[in-house]
Amino acid sequence: MHDIKAIRENPAAFDSALSRLGHEAVSSSLLAMDEARRAKILAAETAQADQKKAAKDVGAAKASGDEAEFERLRALVGEKKAEVAAMQAEAKALDEELRMALMGIPNLPMDIVPDGADETDNVEIRTWGTPGTFDFAPKEHFELAAVQSGMDFETAAKLSGSRFVLLRGAVARLHRALAQFMLDLHVTEHGLEETITPILVRDEAMYGTNQLPKFAEDSYQTTNGWWLIPTSEVTLTNTASGEIWDEATLPRRMCAHTQCFRSEAGSAGKDTSGMLRQHQFEKVEMVSITHPDRSMEEHDRMTRCAETVLERLELAYRTVILCTGDLGFGAKKTHDIEVWLPGQNAYREISSVSVCGDFQARRMTARFKPAGGGKPEFVHTLNGSGVAVGRCLIAVLENGQRADGSVDLPKALQGYLGGKTQISADGVLV
């Protein structure tokens, strides 16, 4: 959420930054709401002062024995009290109107973010590894003989409908091994605190990480009001909600492996084959809560954490900085890491790592106490996939495929698979 004081101080700069996102200018309407809100607050405070003065005069009239004046002033106090209550209610309503308007405006991109219309304008930062070459036409993950018995879309559709999958046997074990490998890497080498979080949250948590109010249709809500998390960014980041932490405790670095749920609203016709885009999937998520002065270096650090997962698994990837047209609602800057999928002959996103500045912290009132004293300040929040488990499974299967339909597995996973190095063409770990 944006600071109305900052908009007040430089409305032209605010509108200019929004225009880079293709967003219309809104500062004039926001400032009009702000002016009406402040005027109503001032009027309420003035009326309250008049009420207090009249209350004192009531006592004086009573003491003087002037019954007529006493009754007049007592009636005046009653009128002022009702007037104050009405004005305070109006001020509160105007304040909420402004808050909700600010909630619906995206974060402002950093100057370093390239301008662009969509993902085709993203800028490559670096690549790692060389996409493998095959002496046969590589297949997509769901076409491989090794996974035919272990990746069941028909049974999942019978149970739940489209965009679900049921994993069995070697494929299920590989999926579990990948998640365990990622967690161990982030905890033991990257210094993240492993966390197990709920997957059902209240409205407040979804507002805090900007899923609400704008993106309600992208998530699932239970009949009793809980939301199924689209990612554990929601739960991990909201651990800071309403807190004032000591500066010395920053940064706080966390990771969690959870089920995630997305309605995939607006994705009709996209990635309908295979398990690239699902309603239910698993991710290992990373979240950092930092001092404002160190959030940019933390962004680079988190990006390296995600990249390291792919390097250990010997998966070629490229890292891009998202342009303004592809930037997420809450992000000031985002790195996407795209893994090479030979079955599609393309790089596909497997992790997004974003720095949000104080955008989310303002929504959830997450602050820290400066070491040198002074008023509490808003923290900066960052989030990133470390990485999407299902998409990583796809990448391992496609990059490890062999002409006979078997799949060679990365050395880094052998310790999680009982020393097995391959899924045979008939779907058995060997």
Secondary structure, DSSP 8 states (H G I E B T S, - for coil): ---HHHHHH-HHHHHHHHHTTT----HHHHHHHHHHHHHHHHHHHHHHHHHHHHHHHHHHHHHHT-HHHHHHHHHHHHHHHHHHHHHHHHHHHHHHHHHHHHHTS-----TTS---SSGGG-EEEEEES-----SS----GGG-GGGTTTEEHHHHHHHH-SS--EE-HHHHHHHHHHHHHHHHHHHHTS--EE----SEE-HHHHHHTT-TTTTGGGSEE-TTS-EE-SSTHHHHHGGGTT-EEEGGG--EEEEEEEEEE---TT-TTSS-STTSS-SEEEEEEEEEEE-GGGHHHHHHHHHHHHHHHHHHTT--EEEEE--GGG--TT-SEEEEEEEEETTTTEEEEEEEEEE-TTHHHHHHT-EEE-TT-SS-EE-EEEEEEEEEHHHHHHHHHHHTB-TTS-EE--GGGGGGTTT--EE-TTS-B-
